[in-house]
Amino acid sequence: MTSMHTTRVRNRGVGAAVAAAGLLATLLAAGPAHATPDPGDLSPAAGGSRNAGPVQGRELAAGEIPGQDEVVHSANITPLANVPSADPTVINSDLAFQGRYAYAGNYNGFTIYDIGDPKAPKTVTRVLCPGGQNDISVDGDLLFLSTDSSRSDDSCNSVSQPATEKSSWEGIKIFDIKDKKNPKYIKSVETNCGSHTHTLVPGARDIYLYVASYSPNEAFPDCKPPHDGISVVKVPRKAPKQAAVVAFPVLFPDGGNPGGPVNPGVSATTGCHDITVLPSKDLAAGACMGDGILFDISKPEQPRVIDRVQDNVNFAFWHSATFNEQADKVVFTDELGGGGSATCNEATGPSRGADGIYDITGRGDQRKLVFRSYFKIPRHQADTENCVAHNGSLIPVGSGRDIMVQAWYQGGVSVWEFTDSSRPREIGYFERGPLTTDKLGLGGSWSAYYYNGHVYSNDITKGLDVLRIDDWRTAPAKWVWMDRLNVQSQPDYRRHS
């Protein structure tokens, strides 16, 4: 393992050592280790206010597309604050939470925010550690970061390097975050085909990470086909430097969905994109390119598929999954167009680039995923706005109601209900008008999650947004208080209410 040096930049300046535009160029120039459906082929389009604070807006008229960069929101959502990106040309990605802190990944590294006062969040530390896409999770004093771009080594000073070179590195980086102002990089674990995302499976003695990656190539020494499973990384809590890959369970012994030309417009399954676990039920749901799966994780090193579904009519790329509180439904997302396309326009329609709602029927190994309906935001977006279903979380309202908040890139943030699996509906929203009006731009909310009374959105170019929801349907969630939240490690919210 090479020397691991972390550069920290606090407060305003990002520093000249890593220019964000140059970072994006180098990430793309050598090519990732495999095709990546998330944004990356477009440069983020900058714009808007550079001052932190409340973001004022108005309600959107029916059928209206707001003006360039204009803020609009429903009456039941109030924008409280925005912390602008230190460099809007660097893509912001996923979020995790612990105590009074939010941890925000970006293609340059990650940022720690103090959200003790949601109306006035503060930047605590920015850590420079380049690599796409820096998916993030936290547990105790440990922070985990995914690297899914071929790098010269595992350090935070690495540069892009072709995946055809055996010495190239991709995988998991582990940081000690006991001192929030001075995180320390302590360990790396290389994984086959990198780590596009990872999911933390907590345990008493050990933490397990389910590492999702995909798209192997015969020319890549560390990412050859077949690649029909996930890497399982075991991290001893008391000795995290001993973290290592302990298994590679095969989830698709038949190779999974063949994609085109057998199923035109559908991604072939060569791994998984994202996995959500429900430890309280020993369940997991996997969004795996051309397949959606339900599996048993009672033995974390040996996950076992219970059921598998495909949608070769309307789903192009199974992207992520969310259980409801009763664990009798799963919402899968379809990232049509890879997150860099305008698929929320009228021409695309309501059933593509949408959420698919599935009921879980039966018991034990007889459980089945049964399709019920699609949900897509009812607000058409401009042809210059990248927009598709993306990362969201439950709002823990209990009482048998199913409500979640979700990011839609430039489609903004949507609050919607799926209590009736067959009749989902939007009940609130927040969005900005197009970043650009003359060509397709890249921006909007990558992740929008509910945590301790507020919604936090990591906008690709605008930074951290904080929203408040005032609605009788979501009011019970204000009584649910969490000490941490990694959304893909879905908690049993009822234990925290």
C-alpha angles and dihedrals in degrees: 000000000000128000112288115213124174122203114206124202119187134196117350111349125077091189132232096260093089115027107202097221090051090048093056091047094051092045088058102033097071091036126238119273088260142357111298119204094196119088117292108111092075128059115238112256112231127212145117136067122343094199123096117231142076118345112218121209147150138236118274120244117231111280093004125137109206123236123268110301091349116150118230130170142163120266093254095058123073122191106223106177147349127204104198121227113265086227117013091199090070116082116242115213138172134359138219131180139211127170109315094344136092120200115207123192124212136170088261096052127278142304129218116212128192104224097173086121105038090196091058111028115182132208109241101177141349116207119201111215110137123215138110125292107348097205106192144210136164137209123174108313093343129095122190124205128190121220115198101167125084109258135187091240142338097271128107087245094060124128131212115281132176116268088226088076114088092216092061117114136213132157143077127345120198124206133189106228100178087118103049092197093051114034113186125215105225111163146008131203119197115218132189111268090003126263115291090171135349134203123212117226106192123215137172097252103012139034118217124204120202103208116205120201136144152172104073123195132201088230093060112085093202098038111046125152139290095059101161102147146037135268116245114209119194117208117188106218094219094041109032091164086072092064112138144156107271102173146009105203115198109230097176110044089169092051096255128244109358092211118200140035087022090045106020116217093012124115115243112240110249098150135323132296100201140352130201118200128201101199094183088064099031087239136132135184119208128202101203112176100261098013141055116209140188115206144177117242099179085122101043095200091049110045111184126208114235101176139359132198138185134197107199094170105056109006118082102170124010101222115169144347140219128190121212119237094263091050091230096110138048127198112208122191128217114213097202111185093016096269093290099085136082101247101145093076125110093257094062093053134210101291103055125071085018142118119273115212116210129184118218108225131183129021138274115343090351093068115126136193108233119191116232110165150322128254126201130164109269093218111095115223129213121267088248093060123091104222135162139129110295143157121341144146141216120269099223099230097145117192091105093291123130115210130155139177118225142185120233100179105236088000083075127212121333129194110200141167128226101172085128101049091206097049112044118171140182115247101176143005147184124195146149125230120254117307088216133019101191101052141009110287134193120232146088135100115338095179131012117184137171114232127168100332101326143072117238119198126190104209116202094231107007100055129221118358122191118202134183123211119210107185132126090230093059099034095098090063090070088074093057112090123185130196090206141358131202099171095209087055092061114204128218094252092194089071090059100046 
